[in-house]
Amino acid sequence: MSELVELFARFSGQLWTGTVITVQITAVGLLLGFLVGLPTALIRVYGGPWVRWIAVLYTELFRGTPVLVQLFIVYFGLPDLGITLSRLAAAYIAMGLNSGAYQAEYFRGAIQSIGSGQMRAARAIGMSRLKAIRYIILPQALRLVIPAWSNEPVALMKTSAVAFLIAVPDLMGQGKIIAARTYDPITSYLAVAIIYIALVALLMLGLQWLEQRLRIPGTEVEVQRV
């Protein structure tokens, strides 16, 4: 225990820097995933056959391959096409595209849970399909999806640890540096694990508060978090 306390005191600056970068990767990846996932879900539900096929291909490709492979393709593969990204930018894009595929499935399930009669009623009173989606379907779906979607930020935060393999100085990367300097990998990675546990606990508390604030009475579904 004393070794762990000493390590926290000695390398607090590095661990804080790594924690900030991990939170940053998670936040940006989650936002990019939302911006990609929501339109993909709408295409899956309301799009034509060809665009729906493209959306299915995207979600199955990114859900069916390891995120590490996706990260390596973005960072090491894109330069062959003339696109060179920084390590952090590559992590953002890889995490965002991977998260977008999972978020698309969460959103698709929520959208499809809205009764089809609501769309027919909206069209019957003269609303366009786009307006019906915007003002009737999406406001309900975005509230209904929260219990299931709340798995994604937690999973993404843990998944972001693979970014250290392209030398991103995130929490895991800092843990590797500290382990190399102290020759004590057990204590170093234990410190990293404790910080991850604290981050996940805080994130889950925030998500639980959000669920309570936006819950639609009568639609509660028990969801097991990752």
Secondary structure, DSSP 8 states (H G I E B T S, - for coil): -HHHHHHHHHSHHHHHHHHHHHHHHHHHHHHHHHHHHHHHHHHHHHS-HHHHHHHHHHHHHHHSS-HHHHHHIIIIIGGGGT----HHHHHHHHHHHHHHHHHHHHHHHHHHHS-HHHHHHHHHTT--HHHHIIIIIHHHHHHHTHHHHTHHHHHHHHHGGGGGGGT--SHHHHHHHHHHHHT-HHHHHHHHHHHHHHHHHHHHHHHHHHHHHH--TT--------
